[in-house]
Amino acid sequence: MIGERGRDHVDDADGYFGEDVAARYDDPSSEMFRPEVVAATVDVLAELAGRGRALELGIGTGRIALPLAARGVPVHGIDLSRAMVARLRDKPGGDAIGVTVGDFATARADGTFSLAYLVFNTIMNLTSQEAQVACFRNVAAHLEPGGRFVIEVMVPELRKLPPGQNVVPFRTDPTGWAYDIYDVATQAMSSNYVEVVDGRGRYRSIPFRYVWPAELDLMAQLAGLRLRDRWADWTREPFTGESGKHVSVWEKPAEG
């Protein structure tokens, strides 16, 4: 699952992540909320943050920010969705985390940070190359010398596409199905969901722009950052041609 916001229900203030998504976003049955997944993510981020501050782009309901803050790392977030941030505020410790409401490609937070991070494919919510490049530059402006930028994102699943096909299904059962649509000419894609309840169907779709590891490296270079590490997951397994996602770490050069 990448996203669950319908094109016909876009909220002008909250984008694709309005109240209906925020209300059901924290799904304990989802892999991303499994305690061992959250713990592995927080372990890496806490180590990279050191004694500095962390900036989460797309902080959402605080899945990672809250346990990271509980580890003693001061966390500030940027998020466009007021509905998601309201859910964060309702959780224990959520009111102690500062949040800047805005587009994380351009919104500025006060101060500098030793770590900035984007998890769970959130870089793909920026649907143009220009916006993704702007995000890297925005992060670089927030990082102190020696600071790190971490992205967790899927590897585009184009190898699953036979000639002439542009759809990759990832869920099929009697109550609904879900599939990604790829446009290999523009790198545009969408995740689409059909749910059947009491014999009636509901369709939702959210747009993305998929991005390759090498393309992210070039964006980092344009922003003055350099690749430090790339792993297949948060347990730091080696990244290979068979990896379905990657966790990449770029570094802002130290002064002098």
C-alpha positions as CSV (number, residue, x, y, z in Angstrom):
1,M,0.0,0.0,0.0
2,I,1.3,3.4,-0.9
3,G,-1.7,5.7,-0.4
4,E,-5.5,5.6,0.0
5,R,-6.9,9.0,-0.9
6,G,-9.5,9.3,-3.7
7,R,-9.1,11.7,-6.5
8,D,-12.7,12.7,-6.2
9,H,-12.3,13.5,-2.5
10,V,-9.2,15.8,-2.4
11,D,-9.4,18.3,0.4
12,D,-8.0,21.7,-0.6
13,A,-6.3,22.1,2.8
14,D,-5.2,18.5,3.4
15,G,-4.5,17.3,-0.1
16,Y,-5.0,13.5,-0.4
17,F,-4.8,12.9,3.3
18,G,-8.0,14.4,4.8
19,E,-10.0,13.3,7.7
20,D,-11.4,10.1,6.2
21,V,-7.8,8.9,5.6
22,A,-6.5,10.2,8.9
23,A,-9.3,8.5,10.8
24,R,-8.2,5.0,9.6
25,Y,-4.5,5.6,8.9
26,D,-3.2,3.9,12.1
27,D,-4.0,0.3,11.1
28,P,-2.3,-2.1,13.6
29,S,-2.7,-4.9,11.0
30,S,-0.5,-3.1,8.5
31,E,3.1,-4.2,8.2
32,M,4.3,-0.6,8.6
33,F,2.9,-0.5,12.2
34,R,4.4,-3.8,13.3
35,P,6.4,-3.1,16.5
36,E,9.6,-4.7,15.1
37,V,9.3,-2.6,11.9
38,V,8.9,0.6,13.9
39,A,11.7,-0.4,16.3
40,A,14.2,-1.1,13.5
41,T,13.4,2.2,11.8
42,V,13.7,4.2,15.1
43,D,17.0,2.4,15.9
44,V,18.7,3.6,12.7
45,L,17.2,7.1,12.9
46,A,18.2,7.6,16.6
47,E,21.8,6.6,15.8
48,L,22.0,8.9,12.8
49,A,20.5,11.8,14.7
50,G,23.0,11.5,17.6
51,R,22.6,14.3,20.0
52,G,21.0,16.6,17.4
53,R,17.5,17.4,16.3
54,A,15.5,15.4,13.7
55,L,13.2,16.8,11.0
56,E,10.5,14.4,9.7
57,L,9.0,15.3,6.3
58,G,5.4,14.0,6.1
59,I,5.2,13.4,9.8
60,G,1.6,12.3,9.6
61,T,0.1,10.8,12.7
62,G,3.5,10.2,14.4
63,R,4.2,6.5,13.6
64,I,7.9,7.2,13.7
65,A,8.2,10.6,15.3
66,L,6.6,9.6,18.6
67,P,8.9,6.6,19.4
68,L,11.9,8.5,18.1
69,A,11.1,11.4,20.5
70,A,10.6,8.9,23.3
71,R,14.3,7.9,22.7
72,G,15.3,11.4,23.6
73,V,15.7,12.8,20.0
74,P,14.0,16.2,19.6
75,V,11.7,15.9,16.6
76,H,10.0,18.6,14.5
77,G,7.7,17.7,11.6
78,I,6.4,19.2,8.3
79,D,3.1,18.0,7.0
80,L,0.4,19.4,4.6
81,S,-2.5,17.6,6.3
82,R,-4.0,19.2,9.3
83,A,-6.2,16.2,9.8
84,M,-3.1,13.9,10.2
85,V,-1.4,16.3,12.5
86,A,-4.6,16.5,14.7
87,R,-4.3,12.7,15.1
88,L,-0.7,13.2,16.2
89,R,-1.7,15.8,18.7
90,D,-4.2,13.5,20.3
91,K,-1.6,10.8,21.1
92,P,0.5,10.8,24.3
93,G,3.5,13.1,23.8
94,G,2.1,14.4,20.5
95,D,1.5,17.9,21.8
96,A,5.3,18.2,22.6
97,I,6.3,17.7,18.9
98,G,6.5,20.9,16.9
99,V,4.9,20.7,13.4
100,T,5.1,23.2,10.5
101,V,2.0,22.8,8.3
102,G,2.9,23.0,4.6
103,D,4.4,21.3,1.6
104,F,7.6,19.6,2.7
105,A,9.3,20.4,-0.6
106,T,9.3,24.1,0.3
107,A,8.1,24.7,3.9
108,R,10.8,25.9,6.3
109,A,11.1,25.0,9.9
110,D,13.1,27.0,12.5
111,G,16.7,26.1,13.2
112,T,18.9,23.4,11.9
113,F,18.9,19.6,12.2
114,S,21.4,16.8,12.3
115,L,18.9,14.5,10.6
116,A,16.0,14.8,8.1
117,Y,14.0,11.8,7.0
118,L,11.2,10.6,4.7
119,V,9.8,7.2,5.3
120,F,7.4,4.7,3.6
121,N,7.5,6.0,0.0
122,T,6.6,9.6,1.0
123,I,9.1,11.1,-1.5
124,M,6.7,9.8,-4.2
125,N,3.9,12.0,-2.9
126,L,5.8,14.8,-4.7
127,T,4.4,14.2,-8.2
128,S,7.0,16.0,-10.3
129,Q,10.8,15.8,-10.7
130,E,11.0,19.5,-10.0
131,A,9.2,19.1,-6.6
132,Q,11.5,16.2,-5.7
133,V,14.6,18.2,-6.5
134,A,13.2,21.1,-4.5
135,C,12.7,18.7,-1.5
136,F,16.4,17.8,-1.5
137,R,17.4,21.4,-1.7
138,N,15.0,22.3,1.1
139,V,16.4,19.5,3.3
140,A,20.0,20.6,2.5
141,A,19.1,24.1,3.8
142,H,17.8,22.6,7.0
143,L,20.8,20.3,7.7
144,E,23.7,21.4,9.7
145,P,27.2,20.5,8.4
146,G,27.7,16.7,8.6
147,G,23.9,16.2,8.8
148,R,22.2,13.3,7.1
149,F,19.1,12.9,5.0
150,V,17.4,9.5,5.0
151,I,14.8,8.2,2.5
152,E,12.9,4.9,2.6
153,V,11.2,4.2,-0.8
154,M,10.2,1.3,-3.0
155,V,12.1,0.3,-6.1
156,P,9.7,0.8,-9.1
157,E,8.2,-2.6,-10.0
158,L,8.6,-2.3,-13.8
159,R,10.1,-5.7,-14.0
160,K,6.6,-7.1,-13.2
161,L,5.2,-5.4,-16.3
162,P,5.0,-7.7,-19.4
163,P,5.1,-6.0,-22.8
164,G,2.0,-3.9,-23.4
165,Q,0.8,-3.9,-19.7
166,N,0.9,-0.9,-17.3
167,V,-0.9,-2.3,-14.3
168,V,0.6,-4.2,-11.3
169,P,-2.0,-5.7,-8.9
170,F,-1.0,-6.0,-5.3
171,R,-4.3,-7.1,-3.6
172,T,-7.1,-9.3,-4.9
173,D,-9.8,-10.8,-2.6
174,P,-13.6,-11.0,-2.5
175,T,-14.0,-7.6,-0.8
176,G,-11.8,-5.6,-3.2
177,W,-8.7,-5.3,-5.1
178,A,-5.8,-2.8,-5.5
179,Y,-3.4,-2.1,-8.2
180,D,-0.7,0.4,-9.3
181,I,-0.8,2.0,-12.8
182,Y,2.6,3.0,-14.3
183,D,3.3,5.5,-17.1
184,V,6.9,4.6,-18.0
185,A,7.2,7.7,-20.3
186,T,6.7,10.2,-17.5
187,Q,7.3,8.2,-14.3
188,A,3.8,9.0,-13.2
189,M,2.0,6.3,-11.3
190,S,-1.1,5.9,-9.2
191,S,-2.3,3.5,-6.5
192,N,-5.9,2.5,-7.0
193,Y,-8.3,0.8,-4.6
194,V,-11.7,-0.8,-5.2
195,E,-13.6,-1.8,-2.1
196,V,-16.9,-3.8,-2.2
197,V,-19.2,-3.4,0.8
198,D,-22.7,-4.8,0.8
199,G,-22.5,-5.3,-2.9
200,R,-21.5,-1.7,-3.6
201,G,-18.1,-0.6,-4.8
202,R,-16.0,2.4,-3.9
203,Y,-13.0,3.6,-5.9
204,R,-10.1,5.6,-4.6
205,S,-6.9,6.7,-6.3
206,I,-3.8,8.7,-5.4
207,P,-1.1,9.9,-7.7
208,F,2.7,9.5,-7.3
209,R,5.9,9.9,-9.2
210,Y,8.2,6.9,-8.9
211,V,11.9,7.5,-8.7
212,W,15.0,5.4,-9.1
213,P,18.0,5.2,-6.7
214,A,20.4,6.7,-9.2
215,E,18.0,9.6,-9.8
216,L,17.8,10.3,-6.1
217,D,21.6,10.4,-6.0
218,L,21.6,13.0,-8.7
219,M,19.0,15.1,-6.8
220,A,21.2,14.8,-3.7
221,Q,24.3,15.9,-5.7
222,L,22.4,19.0,-7.0
223,A,21.6,19.9,-3.4
224,G,25.2,19.5,-2.3
225,L,24.7,16.1,-0.6
226,R,26.6,12.9,-1.1
227,L,25.6,9.3,-0.7
228,R,26.8,7.7,2.5
229,D,24.9,4.4,2.7
230,R,22.2,2.4,0.9
231,W,20.6,-0.7,2.4
232,A,17.7,-3.0,1.4
233,D,15.9,-2.3,4.6
234,W,16.2,-0.9,8.1
235,T,18.2,-3.9,9.3
236,R,20.9,-2.7,7.0
237,E,20.8,-5.8,4.7
238,P,22.8,-5.1,1.5
239,F,20.9,-3.5,-1.4
240,T,20.9,-5.6,-4.5
241,G,19.2,-5.8,-7.9
242,E,16.5,-8.0,-6.2
243,S,15.7,-5.6,-3.4
244,G,12.1,-4.3,-3.4
245,K,13.0,-1.1,-1.6
246,H,15.9,0.8,-0.3
247,V,16.9,3.0,2.7
248,S,19.4,5.6,1.5
249,V,21.5,8.0,3.6
250,W,23.0,11.1,2.1
251,E,25.3,13.5,4.0
252,K,25.9,17.2,4.0
253,P,29.7,17.8,3.9
254,A,31.2,19.1,7.1
255,E,32.5,22.6,7.0
256,G,36.2,23.0,6.3
